[in-house]
Structure formats: C-alpha cells, structure tokens
Amino acid sequence: MQSRYNYLQGKKKKKWPYIVSGTIAGIFIGVIVVWVGMNDWNIDKSIEELRNLTEVKQTVEVGKTGESIVEKPIVEEPVQEIPVKEVPVVEEVDMSGANGYIGHEILPEEPTVKEDIVIASKKYPLPSTYAPGESKEARAAFQEMTAEATLSGYELVAFSTYRSFDYQTQLYDRYVTNDGQEAADRYSARPGYSEHQTGLAFDIGEQHFEQHFARESFGETEAGKWVAANAHRYGFIMRYPNGAEKITGYMYEPWHFRYVGEELALKVYEANVTLEEFLDL
C-alpha cells in the first residue's frame, strides 16, 4: 500500500510539466506581445516583418556543416551612359563669294611674293606656266625631319609634293565630278591656286598607315601629333589648321605642310596663327 508521503511526492511530480509548459507559453505570449508592440500593434505588419527576417536568415552562407550554400542574389549596377562627342560643324567661308574665288578668277603673269614667300591661295593664284618643280631646299628639310622622326619610331613619307598646273586640273575636275564643285572647293584647289604648284607643299603621312593619308584622322595619330609639334623646327607649317576655314578657305588638313623656312615657321608656330594672318594676306 502506497504511503501518504509517496503519494504526495507523486502529485508534486505530475505538476512540473504543467508548470514548465505554462512558463514557456507565458514567455511565448510575452514575446508575441512585445513584437506586435514594436510594430505599432499591427498584426499584419508584424507577420510581414517576421517573414522578412526569416528570408534574410535563409540567405546566410553555411560553411561549417557541409550543407549547400544559399547564394545571395546579385544586384547589377546600372550601366553608365557615355555621352557621344559631337562633331563641330564647320561653317563655309564666304571670302567674297564662291568659296573665295570671286574677284580672283584671272591668273596673273607673275606669282605673288611677300617677305620672300611665294603665295598661293584662293586670293593669290599662280601663273599657269609657273612650274618650278619640287623645291630641293624643302626636300632636304623634310629628309632631316624624317630622320629625327625615325628615332621616335615614326616613318614619315611625303605622298604628294609638286603638282603641275595640268595635273592639278585633272585632280580638281575629278573631285568636282565626284562631289560637286561646292564641296570640292573646300578641300581641293582649282588649277593655278594650289600650293602644290609652288613645289613647297608636302602632304605628309606615315609609312604603312595609308588609311590616314589625306584624312583628318592623321592628326589623331601619334605620328601626326609628332609632325604638328615638330615640323616648324625644319621650316614647315601646318597650312590649314583646324577651325581656320574662314581664313584659309580650306578644311582642316593635318597632313598638308608648307615649307617657309625655319625662321618664319618658328614665328608662325609660336604666334599660333595662319599664314594669312601672320602676313596679313
């Protein structure tokens, strides 16, 4: 027969599960009350916050248990748009009309010379009979320049120098046929008006880079930049610089250099002006 002591002890043991479960339930209810209170007593908001917390926990990498690692979603950075550089529009020069030729249509009997420089432009044409050939002095200066350029890694060539009146006629007529006279007058001289007829104009390019011959792109090449920065030391000036079409009558030609001698070339280069501006032509 069970003693009263043992009976009372058994009753106490049976109470412990209820006490523990009641305590846990109380704590759980307290946590719920606190969580809801933290979310402004909004039950829907509390449930949503709990769901977000669970999702964040699931994205944590597991490294020690050997379980599969849940990768975090990759957020792509927005692609930065690079602005397109606009090409400036070159205004066509009037120069008294017809791209500078009006009033200067008759070829003279003698070339115009100013400060010992033979002038050939839309305002100052040459006689059709003027045929000096390529200047030996200019050729010697060019060879000196190419020798130094070679030391810097550039193999320069003069792909066009002296042109006779007849040859310039053929070229100009071809350009007019292809592009029309108005366009041709911006990049090619009419016969009798070309600097190439003086034998002092050198069209310069880089050997093995013929794609830049007679192209504005030559000015962007390392060889073109070298020539632009050093040609004056050998007596050459860039005859038709960028942005000077209203003054020279011709488009930007970073390949076209005119021999004027070292002294004058240095002055023109340092003044950063065209030959027209320097000599007041």
Summary of the structure (lengths in Angstrom):
residues: 281
radius of gyration: 43.3
end to end distance: 139.3
largest distance: 153.1
contacts: 718
relative contact order: 0.10
helix: 48%
strand: 10%
